[in-house]
C-alpha cells in the first residue's frame, strides 16, 4: 500500500507532464488533471468509429522523466485476433473525460487515431518487447550522454584554443607596444 500511493502520484504527475489531450470531447482543451487509476481500464475506441469499443487501457508506460510515452491497449477478442495487448505511443491517442466533476464520477474514453488494422500493426506488449524497448531506451540515453559529453569536450577544446590564440595576440600586441615605447 505504501508503494501504491507514490506510484499513483508519479503516474498522475506524468500524466500532467505528458500532456494527454482531454476534455468533454476528444478534441477539447486539456482538463489539467488526470487519474492514472481511472485511466487504467478506460474504454478504447478509434477516432473513426467512436461508437465501437475496441478494448481497454491495460497500462500506462512512462519514460525516465516520468512522462507518458505510451498506453498499452488490451483488445481482448474485439479485433477477432484473440486477446492481445498493443503499445500505442503518445501522439496516437487522446483522452476524453466524462463526468469529471468529482473523482468518484470521473471516466475516460481513449480515442486512438489509428484504424483497427493499424492498431494490429503496433508492437505487441510482451516480455520480449519490454526487454528490447528498455535496451533501446538505455542505448539512446547512452548515445545522448556521449553526444553531450563529446559536444562539451569540443566546446572546451574550441574555447581553450580561442583563449590561447587571444592570449598570444595580446602578448604579441604587448611586445609591439613595448618595442614602440623603447
C-alpha positions in Angstrom: 0.0 0.0 0.0 2.8 2.4 0.7 4.3 1.9 -2.7 0.9 2.4 -4.5 0.5 6.0 -3.3 3.9 7.2 -4.5 3.4 5.3 -7.8 0.0 6.8 -8.3 1.4 10.2 -7.5 4.2 9.7 -10.0 1.7 8.5 -12.6 -0.5 11.4 -12.0 2.4 13.8 -12.4 3.5 12.0 -15.5 0.0 12.3 -17.0 0.1 16.1 -16.3 3.6 16.5 -17.8 2.9 14.0 -20.6 0.2 16.2 -21.9 -2.7 13.9 -22.5 -5.3 15.8 -24.5 -8.6 15.6 -22.8 -11.9 17.4 -22.1 -15.6 17.0 -22.6 -14.8 15.8 -26.2 -11.8 14.1 -27.6 -10.7 17.4 -29.3 -11.4 19.7 -26.4 -8.7 21.5 -24.4 -6.9 19.5 -21.7 -8.6 19.4 -18.3 -5.3 19.8 -16.4 -5.5 16.8 -14.0 -5.9 13.1 -14.7 -6.2 10.0 -12.6 -3.9 7.2 -13.7 -6.0 4.8 -11.7 -9.1 5.8 -13.6 -7.3 5.8 -16.9 -6.4 2.2 -16.5 -9.3 0.1 -17.7 -10.8 3.1 -19.7 -12.6 2.1 -22.8 -10.7 2.5 -26.1 -12.3 3.5 -29.4 -11.0 4.6 -32.8 -11.5 8.2 -33.8 -13.1 7.0 -37.0 -15.8 4.9 -35.1 -16.1 6.2 -31.5 -19.2 4.1 -31.1 -17.3 0.8 -31.3 -15.4 -0.3 -28.3 -12.1 -1.9 -29.4 -10.5 -2.6 -26.0 -9.4 -1.0 -22.8 -6.3 0.6 -21.3 -4.2 -2.1 -19.6 -1.1 0.0 -18.6 0.5 3.5 -18.8 4.2 3.5 -19.9 6.4 6.2 -18.6 10.0 7.2 -19.5 12.8 8.2 -17.2 11.4 11.7 -17.0 8.1 10.3 -15.8 6.4 11.5 -19.0 3.7 9.3 -20.6 5.3 7.5 -23.6 2.5 5.1 -24.5 -0.6 3.3 -23.4 -1.0 -0.4 -23.6 -4.3 -1.3 -25.1 -5.8 -4.7 -24.4 -8.0 -5.7 -27.3 -9.5 -8.8 -25.8 -11.4 -10.7 -28.5 -12.7 -7.5 -30.0 -10.4 -7.4 -33.0 -11.0 -11.1 -33.9 -7.3 -11.8 -33.3 -7.5 -13.3 -29.8 -6.5 -11.4 -26.7 -3.6 -9.2 -27.5 -2.1 -6.1 -26.0 -0.7 -3.4 -28.2 1.6 -0.4 -27.4 0.1 2.9 -28.7 2.6 5.7 -28.5 1.8 9.2 -27.3 0.6 11.3 -30.2 -1.6 8.4 -31.5 -4.4 8.9 -28.9 -6.4 11.5 -27.0 -8.4 11.1 -23.8 -12.0 12.2 -23.4 -13.3 12.9 -19.9 -16.8 12.1 -18.9 -18.4 13.1 -15.6 -15.1 14.6 -14.5 -16.5 16.9 -11.8 -15.7 14.6 -8.9 -13.1 11.8 -8.5 -15.8 9.2 -7.8 -17.5 10.0 -11.1 -14.6 10.6 -13.5 -14.5 8.2 -16.5 -12.2 8.3 -19.5 -12.5 7.2 -23.1 -9.3 6.8 -25.1 -9.6 7.8 -28.8 -6.9 6.1 -30.9 -6.0 7.9 -34.1 -5.3 4.6 -35.9 -7.6 2.1 -37.7 -8.1 -1.3 -36.3 -5.7 -2.7 -38.9 -3.0 -0.1 -37.9 -3.5 -1.0 -34.2 -2.8 -4.6 -35.0 0.5 -3.5 -36.6 1.7 -1.7 -33.5 4.2 -3.5 -31.2 2.7 -6.2 -29.1 3.2 -5.7 -25.3 5.2 -8.8 -24.5 8.3 -9.6 -22.4 10.4 -9.5 -25.5 9.1 -6.1 -26.5 9.7 -4.9 -22.9 13.3 -6.1 -22.8 14.1 -4.7 -26.3 12.4 -1.3 -25.5 14.3 -1.0 -22.3 17.6 -1.8 -24.0 16.9 0.6 -26.9 16.0 3.4 -24.5 19.1 2.7 -22.5 21.2 2.9 -25.6 19.5 6.1 -26.8 20.2 7.7 -23.4 23.8 6.5 -23.5 24.2 7.9 -27.0 22.7 11.2 -25.9 25.1 11.4 -22.9 28.1 10.5 -25.1 27.0 13.1 -27.7 26.6 15.7 -24.9 30.0 14.8 -23.5 31.6 15.0 -26.9 29.9 18.3 -27.6 31.2 19.6 -24.2 34.7 18.3 -24.9 34.6 20.0 -28.4 33.3 23.2 -26.8 36.1 23.1 -24.1 38.8 22.5 -26.8 37.5 25.3 -29.0 37.2 27.7 -26.1 40.7 26.7 -24.9 42.1 27.2 -28.4 40.4 30.6 -28.8 41.7 31.7 -25.4 45.2 30.6 -26.3 45.0 32.5 -29.6 43.6 35.6 -27.8 46.3 35.3 -25.2 49.0 35.0 -27.8 47.6 38.0 -29.7 47.5 40.1 -26.5 51.1 39.1 -25.7 52.2 40.0 -29.2 50.4 43.4 -29.0 52.1 44.0 -25.7 55.5 43.1 -27.1 54.9 45.5 -30.1 53.8 48.2 -27.7 56.8 47.8 -25.6 59.1 47.9 -28.6 57.4 51.0 -29.8 57.9 52.7 -26.4 61.6 51.9 -26.3 
